[in-house]
Amino acid sequence: MKLHRLGSLAAACVALLAPALCLAQASVVDEFTGSPGPITGTGGGTGFGANNYSGAGNIVSPGLTFPGLLTAGNAFSTAGSNNGAFRTLGAPINTDAGTVYIAFLTAATNGTAPDYAGLSLFSNGQNTEEIFLGKPFQVNNYGFDVSNVNAQNSPTAPVRTAPSLLVYRLTFTPAGDKIDFFANPTPGTALPATPTLTFNIPEGELADTLTSIRMQSGEGAGTATPFLFDELRGGGSFADVAPVPEPAALGLLGAAGLLALRRRR
């Protein structure tokens, strides 16, 4: 099952709005639908223009799943050793106004966990890391790190080998910004009134635009194992970044199950 609605919104955004406003209104989507193998040089997804991945890491099968979440494709596995996979956004994120939701699935693999693993937002091309989302440095919980300002993690969001759904709400204003983190919210419902973690970012700490993403992990004690990422989405609402299967698709699945049962009888 593919996500066509967000792609159409992204096209409308590019046509109607200033480029730096687009992500807050529409979408970025990557379900890693390419064939298993090195991610460098691969494209696909929505919201990246003609930009392909650079750096290291691999597309692996199968992809990650989460209860109630629309999923498809494969997953991304980090290379470790502080060697990440970069991709430039088709339209930068404006940090002076708007609200952006970012969500993705992530999971540890069996073995020694890396010191950190997450998705970062960069400014100035791929030169300046502004915000880190995922497993901060030398902790075993999920959270975030606003570069050189504040890092938080929550004991209610432990790193695990089962997939976790991490949702971040970034609220941008001319007077300052805010990051809210929600661990494992239920797709198809409203976000909890109280975030798992929250932090007010002082004005001037972020660049005016965020231009690219990076998925990366760094080594822990000994040789760290890869970290997995999947179902990367950015949009203007929780529903955009945590879509559920359409009722028609669920009906088809139910009909297929009934047909199979009748055949067995």
N, C-alpha and C positions, 0 to 999 in steps of 0.2 A: 504494500500500500504506500503510495507516494503522497507527498504534501504539495498539492498544486495551488491551493489558495494563497499561501504566503508568497509563492513565486509571482503570481499575478499582482499582488499588492506591491511587491518590490518594483515591478515594471512601471506601475502607475506612479510610484514615488519618484523614480528617476525622471519621469516625464514632467511632473508637475511641481516638484519642490527643489529648493536649492540642495546640491549634493550633500552638504554637511548636515542636513536635517534628516536624511532618508532613513537611517537605521531606526531612529526613534519612531518612525511612522510605519515602517514595513518590516523587512526581514533579511536575515542571513541564515542560511540553512546548509548544513553539510552532514549527510548520513553515510559518507564514505562508501559510496556504491561502486567504486572502482575495484578492479581485480586485486587480490592479495599480492603484496610485493612492496618495494620501496615507495614511499609517498612522494618523494621529490619529483617534480615535473608533472604531477597529476593535477587535474582540475576537478570539474563537477561542482555540484551544489548550486546555491543561489546567493547573490549578493557580493560576489568577488570579482565581477567583471571578467576580463580575460586572464586574470592572475592565477598562476599555478603555485603549488607548494614548493618551497625550497627547504634545505636542511636535511634532517635525518628522521628516522622512524619508519614504521611499516603499516600498511593496511593489512588487517588480519581478519580471518573468518573464524567463528561467526560474530555478528554484531551483538551489542548489549541490548537487553530488554528491561522494561520496568512496568509494573502493574498499571494498566489503564492508559499507557502512553503509546501513541502511534510511533512505530519504529520500522526501519527498513535498512537494507544494506549491510555493510561490514562494520568494523571498528578501527580506531587508530591505536597503535602500540608505540609508546615512546622508545627512543634509543638509549636513554640514560646518558650518563657522563656529561650532563649539562649541554647536550647537543639537541636542540629542538627543531620543530617543523614550523616554519613561518608562512603566512599568507597575507597579502595585502587586501584590505577591504575595497570593494568597488566604489563605495562612498564613505568618507570619513565620518566619525561620530562627533557631533558638535557638543562640547562640554559647557556651553553657556546657557543652554535651554533644552528642555525636553526630558522625557523619561524613557529609559532603555531597559528592557528585560533581556537577560542572557541566561541560557540554561544549557546543560549538557549532562550526559551520563558519564560516570567514571567508576572505575573499579581497580583495586589492587590485584596483583597476581600472586600466586603462592611463592613464598621465598622471602628474602630480605627486602623490606620496603625501602624505597629511595628516601633521601633526606627531605625532598619536596617533590610535588607533582601538581601541575596545574596549567590553566590557560591564562595567558597574560595579554593585556591590551597595551599596545605601543603607540608612541607618538614619533614624529620626525622619521617617517619611514619605519625602519626596524631598529632604530638606534636607542630609544629611551623607553624603558619599561615603566608604565604608569600605575597599573593595577594588576594584581595577581589574584586569580580565583581558583581555589582548590585546596590542596594540602600544603599549608605553609611550612617553613623550614623547621625541621626537627620536632614536629608534633605528630600525633597519631589521630588527629581530628581534622575535619574540613572547616574551612573558613575563608579568609581573604587577607590580602596585604596591600595597603596603599603605600607605594614606594616611599621610603624614608619618612613616613608619617605614622602609620598605625598598622599592626598586624593582630588579627584575632582568630581564634578557633574555638569550636564548641564541643564539649564532651558528649552532647546529645547527638552529634553528627560524627561518629567514629569512622575512620577509614576501614573498609572491609572488602572482601573479595566479591561479595554480592554487589550488583550495580546500585549506585546511589544517584538520585536525581538532585542536582545542585541548581538552584535558581537564584539569580542575583538581580536586584532592581537598583538601577543607577538613576538618581534624580539630579538633574543639572539645573542650576540657577546662576544668575550673575553674581549673587551674594555668597555662594558656597554650594557644595554638592553633598550628596548622601548616598551611602551604599547600604542596602538591606540584603541579608542572606537568608534564604529559606531552604532548609534541608529536608529533602524527600516529601515535598507537598504532593497532594493527590491531584493528578490531572483531571480536568473536567469540573473542578470545584473552585471556589474562591481561595486566594492565598490566606493563610492565617493572619489575624489582625496584628499579632506580635511576631516580628521576625525572629529567627533563630539567633541572629547577630545583627547589629546595626552600628553605623559610625557616620558622624558628620565630618565631611572633608572640608577643611578651611579653603576659602577662595584663594586662587593663585597656586595651589599645590598641583593642579593638573594642567597639562597643555591645553590649548584651545581646541585641538582636534586629536582624536585617536584614529590611527591610520592602518594598523595591522594587528594580527593576532599571532600568538605563538603557543604551541603545546609542547611542554618539556618536563623532564624529571631529572633530578640530580642524585648521584650515588649516595647510598647509606654506608653502614659498616660493611666492609667486604665488597662483594659484588651484588649490586641491587638488581632486582628484577624489573621488567617493564611495567608501566602503568597504562591502563586502557581508557580511552575517551570515545564517545559516540554521541549521536543525535545532537550535534551542536546547532543551536538556534539563537537568533537575536530578533527582537521585535518590540512592538509597542504595548503589549499586554501579556499577562500570564498565559492566556489562552493561545496567543501566537506561539509561545515557546514551549508549551506543554500540550500539544494537540492530542485529541483522543481519536480513535477510529470512528469514521462516519457511520451513522446508524445503518445505512444501506449496506455497507461492507460487513457489519456485524450480522445483518439479516442474511446475507449471502453465505457467510460462514455457518450460521445456524441451519440454513437450508441444505447445505452440503453435508452437514453432520447427520441430519434426518435421512437424507438420501442414502448415505453410507449405511446407516442403521437398518433401513428397509432392505437394502441389498443383502446384508448379513442374515436377516431373517428369512 
